[in-house]
Amino acid sequence: MQNYKVEITRAARFDINEVFDFIARDNPVAAARFVKEMERQIRSLKKYPLRCPVIPEASELRREYRHMLYGAYRTIFKVGTKSVIIIR
């Protein structure tokens, strides 16, 4: 079983911070829990990232991006030979 290196782009890190800020307006504790769980899901991509489906718009983008859903949000990433790159 291969372990992939998970890398988060600057844009994706910005998105995570934006999600936190949005939720924290109403409930800072819930925002922290939400982001913590989202980051746990991202770390889980070290193993079996191909378990996640290819995004529906992949044919239009001509890239095989995959996604993972959490609540109303999705994490979009691409899988390389040894790494997973979190795009958004």
PyMOL commands that set and color helices and strands:
alter all, ss='L'
color gray80, all
select helices_A, chain A and resi 10-24+28-46+49-51+58-61
alter helices_A, ss='H'
color red, helices_A
select strands_A, chain A and resi 5-8+66-70+73-79+83-86
alter strands_A, ss='S'
color yellow, strands_A
deselect
rebuild
show_as cartoon
